[in-house]
């Protein structure tokens, strides 16, 4: 897939798949780049993946913007989005906001594995 991307013959869905593969391997910078190259074709769960990748890259504002967008679009695992919002708030030193987000995550899915 990467070779096809480099020669310019990879379409949006294939770029999203490449982003997924990079994300799963912990290659967060590459994942964020591939999701970005795919443009507006990403669904809410892929937007969530991109938000997490950006968070791991310390791009907190970008991550927050995308996780909000993913929530609005209807992620399949809302608890995961709340967990990321809690991490973002914690990173900023906003203890009360982090507490609310983590509580929302537990309410959304008490058995979420993260």
KACOR-V575774 format. One record per backbone hydrogen bond with DSSP energy under -0.5 kcal/mol. CO is the residue of the C=O (numbers start at 0). NH is the residue of the N-H. Records with the same first field share a line. If there is no record, write none. Layout:
BEGIN
CO = NH  NH
END
This chain:
BEGIN
0 = 4
1 = 5
2 = 6
3 = 8
4 = 7
10 = 14
11 = 15
12 = 16
13 = 17
14 = 18
15 = 19
16 = 20
17 = 21
18 = 22
19 = 23
20 = 24
21 = 26
22 = 25
25 = 27
26 = 30
27 = 31
28 = 32
29 = 33
30 = 34
31 = 35
32 = 36
33 = 37
34 = 38
35 = 38
37 = 40
38 = 41
42 = 46
43 = 47
44 = 48
45 = 49
46 = 50
47 = 51
48 = 52
49 = 53
50 = 54
51 = 55
52 = 56
53 = 58
54 = 57
57 = 59
58 = 62
59 = 63
60 = 64
61 = 65
62 = 66
63 = 67
64 = 68
65 = 69
66 = 70
67 = 71
68 = 72
69 = 73  74
70 = 73
76 = 79  80
77 = 81
78 = 82
79 = 83
80 = 84
81 = 85
82 = 86
83 = 87
84 = 88
85 = 89
86 = 90
87 = 91
88 = 93
89 = 92
92 = 94
93 = 97
94 = 98
95 = 99
96 = 100
97 = 101
98 = 102
99 = 103
100 = 104
101 = 105
102 = 106
103 = 107
104 = 108
108 = 111
END
